[in-house]
Amino acid sequence: MRIARLKGQTADMSSGAPSGGVPGRRGPRSALGGVVGTVLKGMSRVRWHDLTHAYGSAGDVPGRLSRVAFGDARTSASALSDLGLWLGELAVFDATVEAVPFLWGLAVTDSVNSRSGVVLLLQAILEHGNPPQIAVQRAAHRAVLNGRSTAVLLACDEDAAVRAAAANLVAEIDSHVCESCRPPRECAAPLT
């Protein structure tokens, strides 16, 4: 579970839900208090080779997430560009669903060079769909929507670019109304 804190508040980075703290952890801290070394914790448990992105197997996604997390500005931006093309700018995929919790973790980690870009990718995921795979689209959107509380905290970030991107993401979350995310309507007419 990835945890972030801001002024005594905590949020579970995988869902954005309030959570308990992480006592006794040491190491560099994220913008919201999460431990940097745990940002990608659990990534190896995802069966990335069984998932797909826009260009095929998602086996290369963990490497790009790591480059965003630990790369210099150029490396991080390049990896984020790849992730954008693969996971959200064209359509959303099953790999997108698995990557979103890690993207939330990267967004709150101070040492990540392209945090505002990560927030923009989260917004792109929310804005794009995959009509042939409505369940995947719904799951990808829910993964972003569930991080609203984290986006609200990021809207108060010290970095102006992160603040602006997060404010836009909160607005997008609050106004999100795609067909796949609406609850199914019940038929008002009696069945005959």
DOZALO-267290 format. One record per residue (C-alpha): residue number from 1; x negated, y, z. Coordinates in steps of 0.5 Angstrom, whole numbers, plus 500, padded with zeros to 3 digits. Each point is the difference from the previous one (the first is absolute). Layout:
{NUM; {X; Y; Z}}
...
This chain:
{1; {500; 500; 500}}
{2; {497; 507; 498}}
{3; {501; 505; 505}}
{4; {500; 508; 500}}
{5; {501; 505; 505}}
{6; {501; 507; 500}}
{7; {500; 504; 507}}
{8; {503; 494; 504}}
{9; {504; 498; 494}}
{10; {499; 493; 497}}
{11; {503; 497; 493}}
{12; {499; 493; 498}}
{13; {496; 501; 493}}
{14; {504; 494; 497}}
{15; {507; 503; 501}}
{16; {499; 507; 503}}
{17; {504; 497; 506}}
{18; {498; 503; 507}}
{19; {495; 495; 503}}
{20; {495; 499; 506}}
{21; {493; 502; 500}}
{22; {494; 497; 499}}
{23; {496; 500; 507}}
{24; {493; 498; 500}}
{25; {498; 501; 493}}
{26; {494; 504; 498}}
{27; {497; 503; 493}}
{28; {501; 506; 496}}
{29; {508; 502; 500}}
{30; {505; 502; 495}}
{31; {503; 506; 499}}
{32; {506; 498; 504}}
{33; {495; 495; 505}}
{34; {500; 494; 496}}
{35; {494; 496; 501}}
{36; {496; 501; 493}}
{37; {498; 492; 500}}
{38; {507; 498; 500}}
{39; {503; 504; 494}}
{40; {499; 494; 496}}
{41; {501; 494; 505}}
{42; {504; 495; 498}}
{43; {499; 501; 492}}
{44; {496; 493; 500}}
{45; {507; 497; 502}}
{46; {503; 502; 494}}
{47; {500; 496; 494}}
{48; {498; 505; 495}}
{49; {499; 495; 494}}
{50; {507; 498; 501}}
{51; {503; 507; 499}}
{52; {500; 504; 494}}
{53; {499; 507; 498}}
{54; {501; 504; 493}}
{55; {494; 497; 497}}
{56; {501; 493; 503}}
{57; {497; 496; 506}}
{58; {499; 505; 506}}
{59; {494; 496; 502}}
{60; {496; 507; 499}}
{61; {504; 504; 505}}
{62; {497; 498; 506}}
{63; {493; 503; 497}}
{64; {503; 506; 498}}
{65; {504; 501; 507}}
{66; {493; 499; 503}}
{67; {497; 505; 495}}
{68; {505; 505; 502}}
{69; {499; 499; 507}}
{70; {492; 500; 501}}
{71; {498; 503; 493}}
{72; {497; 507; 499}}
{73; {504; 505; 497}}
{74; {499; 498; 493}}
{75; {501; 493; 501}}
{76; {506; 501; 504}}
{77; {503; 504; 495}}
{78; {499; 495; 494}}
{79; {502; 494; 504}}
{80; {507; 504; 502}}
{81; {501; 502; 493}}
{82; {499; 492; 498}}
{83; {505; 499; 506}}
{84; {505; 505; 497}}
{85; {500; 497; 493}}
{86; {501; 493; 503}}
{87; {505; 501; 506}}
{88; {504; 506; 499}}
{89; {500; 505; 494}}
{90; {502; 495; 495}}
{91; {505; 496; 504}}
{92; {500; 496; 507}}
{93; {498; 493; 500}}
{94; {499; 494; 506}}
{95; {493; 503; 501}}
{96; {503; 507; 501}}
{97; {504; 497; 506}}
{98; {494; 497; 503}}
{99; {496; 506; 499}}
{100; {504; 505; 503}}
{101; {499; 499; 508}}
{102; {492; 500; 498}}
{103; {501; 507; 496}}
{104; {504; 503; 506}}
{105; {494; 498; 505}}
{106; {495; 503; 495}}
{107; {504; 506; 500}}
{108; {499; 501; 507}}
{109; {493; 499; 500}}
{110; {495; 506; 501}}
{111; {494; 497; 496}}
{112; {504; 498; 494}}
{113; {498; 505; 495}}
{114; {507; 500; 496}}
{115; {505; 500; 505}}
{116; {504; 505; 496}}
{117; {500; 496; 494}}
{118; {502; 494; 504}}
{119; {506; 504; 502}}
{120; {502; 502; 493}}
{121; {499; 492; 498}}
{122; {505; 499; 506}}
{123; {505; 505; 497}}
{124; {499; 497; 493}}
{125; {502; 493; 502}}
{126; {506; 503; 503}}
{127; {502; 504; 493}}
{128; {499; 493; 496}}
{129; {503; 494; 499}}
{130; {500; 493; 497}}
{131; {508; 499; 497}}
{132; {498; 493; 498}}
{133; {498; 498; 507}}
{134; {505; 504; 505}}
{135; {498; 497; 506}}
{136; {493; 501; 499}}
{137; {502; 508; 499}}
{138; {504; 500; 506}}
{139; {494; 497; 504}}
{140; {495; 505; 497}}
{141; {505; 506; 502}}
{142; {502; 497; 507}}
{143; {492; 499; 501}}
{144; {499; 508; 499}}
{145; {507; 502; 503}}
{146; {498; 496; 506}}
{147; {494; 505; 501}}
{148; {504; 506; 501}}
{149; {498; 501; 507}}
{150; {492; 500; 498}}
{151; {502; 505; 494}}
{152; {503; 505; 505}}
{153; {493; 499; 504}}
{154; {496; 501; 494}}
{155; {504; 506; 498}}
{156; {496; 503; 506}}
{157; {493; 498; 498}}
{158; {494; 505; 501}}
{159; {499; 498; 492}}
{160; {504; 505; 496}}
{161; {500; 495; 494}}
{162; {503; 495; 505}}
{163; {505; 504; 503}}
{164; {503; 503; 493}}
{165; {500; 493; 497}}
{166; {503; 497; 507}}
{167; {506; 505; 500}}
{168; {501; 499; 493}}
{169; {501; 492; 501}}
{170; {504; 502; 506}}
{171; {505; 504; 496}}
{172; {500; 494; 495}}
{173; {501; 495; 505}}
{174; {506; 504; 503}}
{175; {503; 501; 493}}
{176; {499; 493; 497}}
{177; {506; 497; 497}}
{178; {498; 495; 495}}
{179; {505; 494; 498}}
{180; {496; 495; 503}}
{181; {500; 503; 507}}
{182; {507; 501; 500}}
{183; {504; 495; 504}}
{184; {504; 496; 496}}
{185; {507; 502; 499}}
{186; {506; 496; 502}}
{187; {506; 499; 495}}
{188; {506; 504; 502}}
{189; {504; 496; 496}}
{190; {503; 494; 502}}
{191; {497; 494; 496}}
{192; {505; 496; 496}}
